[in-house]
Amino acid sequence: MTAFFDKRKNIVRILFYIVGLSIMGLGIALNAISNFGAGPWDAVNIGVSYHLKLSVGICMNIVAVLNLIIGGILNKEFPKITPIITSLVLGLFVDLGFIIFNGISPNTSIMQFILFMISLPVISLGISIYLVSELPNTPLDYFMLAIKSKLNLSLMAGKIVSESSGLIIALLLGGPVGLGSIIIIFTIGPMMQFLHTYSKNIFNKLVNTDFDLANN
């Protein structure tokens, strides 16, 4: 029965991983389309591109590697490589989001704000679901969880500290920091904390239900 339980649990983990990343990708695409304000770490990527004269995509990879290195130092372990895989998978879902939302072009500040605010709980939900799977994190979330563990913080506080550090770096680099960046810092963390609790409860319920069925 243990082998059956482990198999079911792994299936649920993979399901949460894929569903979570797909929802997160759609939210990120919607956030970008809103054009209301870049997230702190997106602003860092753009700021790095200003100084290195490289594309934002290349700078995203550079920043991702730095997130892994710093996260590894905080965790006192060799930086993990697997988060890069998750980052690539997330990138595919972001691209899919741009295809799905193709044609949406907010031409007023109110529409931009509405799309921006819709994107925040979508991104938070995606993060909370995929983190429950305990499969490889994105480089940024690996960094965030390292801060959480090092400082013994809640998930919400760890996210706020991570995003705040990104905001400071973006300001130093001259990245496009705006009102949206501030809103992201103080909304995604609390929403993610709230939704993560429910996501974890649903995960445990699905796993335990499968286990109960296996015993009957």
Secondary structure, DSSP 8 states (H G I E B T S, - for coil): -HHHHHHHHHHHHHHHHHHHHHHHHHHHHHHHHHTS---HHHHHHHHHHHHHT--HHHHHHHHHHHHHHHHHHHHTS---SHHHHHHHHHHHHHHHHHHHTTT----SHHHHHHHHHHHHHHHHHHHHHHHHTTS---HHHHHHHHHHHHHT--HHHHHHHHHHHHHHHHHHHT----HHHHHHHHHHHHHHHHHHHHHHHHHHHHHHHHHHHHH-
